[in-house]
Amino acid sequence: MIKGELTIVFDDPFYKAIFERIDGINYEVAQVNLGASLPSMPEILRLVNDHYSQLHFYQSTVKEEKFHHVNPKRAQRLAHKATQNKAIGTKAQQALKKQFEQSKVAKKKAKKNRKRKEQERRFLQRQAKRRKKHRGH
């Protein structure tokens, strides 16, 4: 069974659409920036119907959740503790943050590689210029 969920969040200064998919063991999440103004229902429907296939989903695994009865007083203590904790929002937001960090590392690696290749190209260019100067006549 595949379960999907769409959440519209105002993440100052933009509205974002967070798509979540769960199919047994896989949990996938994607995010789309909707702009600064509140999206209308036709815009949301167009996004879901026309652009859903173009979304890039980030994948992670789902932990098995076991539901068991919790004493009401314990539930109240846990709820109070959860509100005091200043962690990053929902599970989807945490997954998106992780994806962002991974893409940041990949971009940094690519930039370093590009810079190294450019330095190597300049070095070879200088060497060729030096050889050309000392060719003799």
Rosetta constraint file for C-alpha pairs under 8 A:
AtomPair CA 1 CA 23 HARMONIC 5.87 0.50
AtomPair CA 1 CA 24 HARMONIC 6.84 0.50
AtomPair CA 2 CA 21 HARMONIC 6.93 0.50
AtomPair CA 2 CA 22 HARMONIC 5.65 0.50
AtomPair CA 2 CA 23 HARMONIC 4.33 0.50
AtomPair CA 2 CA 24 HARMONIC 7.17 0.50
AtomPair CA 3 CA 21 HARMONIC 5.68 0.50
AtomPair CA 3 CA 22 HARMONIC 5.07 0.50
AtomPair CA 3 CA 23 HARMONIC 6.29 0.50
AtomPair CA 4 CA 19 HARMONIC 7.31 0.50
AtomPair CA 4 CA 20 HARMONIC 5.49 0.50
AtomPair CA 4 CA 21 HARMONIC 4.45 0.50
AtomPair CA 4 CA 22 HARMONIC 6.38 0.50
AtomPair CA 5 CA 19 HARMONIC 5.82 0.50
AtomPair CA 5 CA 20 HARMONIC 5.05 0.50
AtomPair CA 5 CA 21 HARMONIC 6.59 0.50
AtomPair CA 6 CA 17 HARMONIC 6.71 0.50
AtomPair CA 6 CA 18 HARMONIC 5.68 0.50
AtomPair CA 6 CA 19 HARMONIC 4.66 0.50
AtomPair CA 6 CA 20 HARMONIC 6.40 0.50
AtomPair CA 7 CA 17 HARMONIC 5.70 0.50
AtomPair CA 7 CA 18 HARMONIC 5.12 0.50
AtomPair CA 7 CA 19 HARMONIC 6.59 0.50
AtomPair CA 8 CA 15 HARMONIC 6.80 0.50
AtomPair CA 8 CA 16 HARMONIC 5.66 0.50
AtomPair CA 8 CA 17 HARMONIC 4.58 0.50
AtomPair CA 8 CA 18 HARMONIC 6.33 0.50
AtomPair CA 9 CA 15 HARMONIC 5.62 0.50
AtomPair CA 9 CA 16 HARMONIC 5.22 0.50
AtomPair CA 9 CA 17 HARMONIC 6.41 0.50
AtomPair CA 9 CA 18 HARMONIC 7.53 0.50
AtomPair CA 10 CA 14 HARMONIC 5.94 0.50
AtomPair CA 10 CA 15 HARMONIC 4.37 0.50
AtomPair CA 10 CA 16 HARMONIC 6.24 0.50
AtomPair CA 11 CA 15 HARMONIC 5.90 0.50
AtomPair CA 11 CA 16 HARMONIC 6.77 0.50
AtomPair CA 13 CA 36 HARMONIC 6.01 0.50
AtomPair CA 14 CA 33 HARMONIC 6.79 0.50
AtomPair CA 14 CA 34 HARMONIC 6.83 0.50
AtomPair CA 14 CA 35 HARMONIC 5.16 0.50
AtomPair CA 14 CA 36 HARMONIC 4.47 0.50
AtomPair CA 14 CA 37 HARMONIC 7.44 0.50
AtomPair CA 15 CA 33 HARMONIC 6.19 0.50
AtomPair CA 15 CA 34 HARMONIC 5.27 0.50
AtomPair CA 15 CA 35 HARMONIC 5.63 0.50
AtomPair CA 15 CA 36 HARMONIC 5.98 0.50
AtomPair CA 15 CA 37 HARMONIC 7.13 0.50
AtomPair CA 15 CA 38 HARMONIC 6.76 0.50
AtomPair CA 15 CA 39 HARMONIC 7.63 0.50
AtomPair CA 16 CA 31 HARMONIC 6.72 0.50
AtomPair CA 16 CA 32 HARMONIC 5.61 0.50
AtomPair CA 16 CA 33 HARMONIC 4.53 0.50
AtomPair CA 16 CA 34 HARMONIC 5.36 0.50
AtomPair CA 16 CA 35 HARMONIC 7.53 0.50
AtomPair CA 17 CA 31 HARMONIC 5.65 0.50
AtomPair CA 17 CA 32 HARMONIC 5.13 0.50
AtomPair CA 17 CA 33 HARMONIC 6.41 0.50
AtomPair CA 17 CA 34 HARMONIC 6.76 0.50
AtomPair CA 18 CA 29 HARMONIC 7.01 0.50
AtomPair CA 18 CA 30 HARMONIC 5.83 0.50
AtomPair CA 18 CA 31 HARMONIC 4.61 0.50
AtomPair CA 18 CA 32 HARMONIC 6.62 0.50
AtomPair CA 18 CA 92 HARMONIC 7.35 0.50
AtomPair CA 19 CA 29 HARMONIC 5.53 0.50
AtomPair CA 19 CA 30 HARMONIC 5.12 0.50
AtomPair CA 19 CA 31 HARMONIC 6.23 0.50
AtomPair CA 20 CA 27 HARMONIC 7.30 0.50
AtomPair CA 20 CA 28 HARMONIC 5.75 0.50
AtomPair CA 20 CA 29 HARMONIC 4.53 0.50
AtomPair CA 20 CA 30 HARMONIC 6.67 0.50
AtomPair CA 20 CA 92 HARMONIC 7.05 0.50
AtomPair CA 21 CA 26 HARMONIC 7.93 0.50
AtomPair CA 21 CA 27 HARMONIC 5.83 0.50
AtomPair CA 21 CA 28 HARMONIC 5.07 0.50
AtomPair CA 21 CA 29 HARMONIC 6.36 0.50
AtomPair CA 22 CA 26 HARMONIC 5.74 0.50
AtomPair CA 22 CA 27 HARMONIC 4.67 0.50
AtomPair CA 22 CA 28 HARMONIC 6.44 0.50
AtomPair CA 22 CA 62 HARMONIC 7.88 0.50
AtomPair CA 23 CA 27 HARMONIC 6.86 0.50
AtomPair CA 24 CA 62 HARMONIC 7.65 0.50
AtomPair CA 25 CA 61 HARMONIC 5.78 0.50
AtomPair CA 25 CA 62 HARMONIC 5.31 0.50
AtomPair CA 25 CA 63 HARMONIC 7.70 0.50
AtomPair CA 26 CA 59 HARMONIC 6.79 0.50
AtomPair CA 26 CA 60 HARMONIC 6.08 0.50
AtomPair CA 26 CA 61 HARMONIC 4.76 0.50
AtomPair CA 26 CA 62 HARMONIC 5.70 0.50
AtomPair CA 27 CA 59 HARMONIC 5.82 0.50
AtomPair CA 27 CA 60 HARMONIC 5.24 0.50
AtomPair CA 27 CA 61 HARMONIC 5.37 0.50
AtomPair CA 27 CA 62 HARMONIC 5.49 0.50
AtomPair CA 28 CA 57 HARMONIC 5.68 0.50
AtomPair CA 28 CA 58 HARMONIC 5.29 0.50
AtomPair CA 28 CA 59 HARMONIC 4.33 0.50
AtomPair CA 28 CA 60 HARMONIC 6.15 0.50
AtomPair CA 29 CA 57 HARMONIC 5.17 0.50
AtomPair CA 29 CA 58 HARMONIC 5.24 0.50
AtomPair CA 29 CA 59 HARMONIC 6.63 0.50
AtomPair CA 29 CA 92 HARMONIC 6.19 0.50
AtomPair CA 29 CA 95 HARMONIC 7.13 0.50
AtomPair CA 29 CA 96 HARMONIC 7.12 0.50
AtomPair CA 30 CA 55 HARMONIC 6.64 0.50
AtomPair CA 30 CA 56 HARMONIC 6.01 0.50
AtomPair CA 30 CA 57 HARMONIC 4.61 0.50
AtomPair CA 30 CA 58 HARMONIC 6.13 0.50
AtomPair CA 30 CA 96 HARMONIC 7.38 0.50
AtomPair CA 31 CA 96 HARMONIC 7.58 0.50
AtomPair CA 34 CA 39 HARMONIC 6.80 0.50
AtomPair CA 35 CA 39 HARMONIC 7.82 0.50
AtomPair CA 39 CA 43 HARMONIC 6.24 0.50
AtomPair CA 39 CA 44 HARMONIC 6.76 0.50
AtomPair CA 40 CA 44 HARMONIC 6.46 0.50
AtomPair CA 41 CA 45 HARMONIC 6.16 0.50
AtomPair CA 42 CA 46 HARMONIC 6.03 0.50
AtomPair CA 43 CA 47 HARMONIC 6.16 0.50
AtomPair CA 44 CA 48 HARMONIC 6.28 0.50
AtomPair CA 45 CA 49 HARMONIC 5.92 0.50
AtomPair CA 46 CA 50 HARMONIC 5.50 0.50
AtomPair CA 46 CA 51 HARMONIC 7.25 0.50
AtomPair CA 47 CA 51 HARMONIC 5.10 0.50
AtomPair CA 47 CA 52 HARMONIC 6.51 0.50
AtomPair CA 48 CA 52 HARMONIC 5.09 0.50
AtomPair CA 51 CA 55 HARMONIC 6.82 0.50
AtomPair CA 58 CA 95 HARMONIC 7.63 0.50
AtomPair CA 58 CA 96 HARMONIC 7.46 0.50
AtomPair CA 58 CA 99 HARMONIC 6.78 0.50
AtomPair CA 60 CA 95 HARMONIC 7.67 0.50
AtomPair CA 70 CA 74 HARMONIC 6.65 0.50
AtomPair CA 70 CA 75 HARMONIC 6.16 0.50
AtomPair CA 71 CA 75 HARMONIC 6.12 0.50
AtomPair CA 72 CA 76 HARMONIC 6.17 0.50
AtomPair CA 73 CA 77 HARMONIC 6.36 0.50
AtomPair CA 74 CA 78 HARMONIC 6.08 0.50
AtomPair CA 75 CA 79 HARMONIC 6.03 0.50
AtomPair CA 76 CA 80 HARMONIC 6.19 0.50
AtomPair CA 77 CA 81 HARMONIC 6.14 0.50
AtomPair CA 78 CA 82 HARMONIC 6.05 0.50
AtomPair CA 79 CA 83 HARMONIC 6.28 0.50
AtomPair CA 80 CA 84 HARMONIC 6.38 0.50
AtomPair CA 81 CA 85 HARMONIC 6.41 0.50
AtomPair CA 88 CA 93 HARMONIC 7.02 0.50
AtomPair CA 88 CA 94 HARMONIC 6.30 0.50
AtomPair CA 89 CA 93 HARMONIC 5.92 0.50
AtomPair CA 89 CA 94 HARMONIC 6.88 0.50
AtomPair CA 90 CA 94 HARMONIC 6.28 0.50
AtomPair CA 91 CA 95 HARMONIC 6.20 0.50
AtomPair CA 92 CA 96 HARMONIC 6.16 0.50
AtomPair CA 93 CA 97 HARMONIC 6.08 0.50
AtomPair CA 94 CA 98 HARMONIC 6.22 0.50
AtomPair CA 95 CA 99 HARMONIC 6.22 0.50
AtomPair CA 96 CA 100 HARMONIC 6.11 0.50
AtomPair CA 97 CA 101 HARMONIC 6.23 0.50
AtomPair CA 98 CA 102 HARMONIC 6.27 0.50
AtomPair CA 99 CA 103 HARMONIC 6.18 0.50
AtomPair CA 100 CA 104 HARMONIC 6.07 0.50
AtomPair CA 101 CA 105 HARMONIC 6.33 0.50
AtomPair CA 102 CA 106 HARMONIC 6.28 0.50
AtomPair CA 103 CA 107 HARMONIC 6.07 0.50
AtomPair CA 104 CA 108 HARMONIC 6.17 0.50
AtomPair CA 105 CA 109 HARMONIC 6.22 0.50
AtomPair CA 106 CA 110 HARMONIC 6.20 0.50
AtomPair CA 107 CA 111 HARMONIC 6.07 0.50
AtomPair CA 108 CA 112 HARMONIC 6.18 0.50
AtomPair CA 109 CA 113 HARMONIC 6.23 0.50
AtomPair CA 110 CA 114 HARMONIC 6.12 0.50
AtomPair CA 111 CA 115 HARMONIC 6.09 0.50
AtomPair CA 112 CA 116 HARMONIC 6.20 0.50
AtomPair CA 113 CA 117 HARMONIC 6.26 0.50
AtomPair CA 114 CA 118 HARMONIC 6.16 0.50
AtomPair CA 115 CA 119 HARMONIC 6.21 0.50
AtomPair CA 116 CA 120 HARMONIC 6.18 0.50
AtomPair CA 117 CA 121 HARMONIC 6.13 0.50
AtomPair CA 118 CA 122 HARMONIC 6.22 0.50
AtomPair CA 119 CA 123 HARMONIC 6.12 0.50
AtomPair CA 120 CA 124 HARMONIC 6.26 0.50
AtomPair CA 121 CA 125 HARMONIC 6.15 0.50
AtomPair CA 122 CA 126 HARMONIC 6.17 0.50
AtomPair CA 123 CA 127 HARMONIC 6.21 0.50
AtomPair CA 124 CA 128 HARMONIC 6.13 0.50
AtomPair CA 125 CA 129 HARMONIC 6.21 0.50
AtomPair CA 126 CA 130 HARMONIC 6.13 0.50
AtomPair CA 127 CA 131 HARMONIC 6.20 0.50
AtomPair CA 128 CA 132 HARMONIC 6.11 0.50
AtomPair CA 129 CA 133 HARMONIC 6.29 0.50
AtomPair CA 130 CA 134 HARMONIC 6.47 0.50
AtomPair CA 131 CA 135 HARMONIC 6.19 0.50
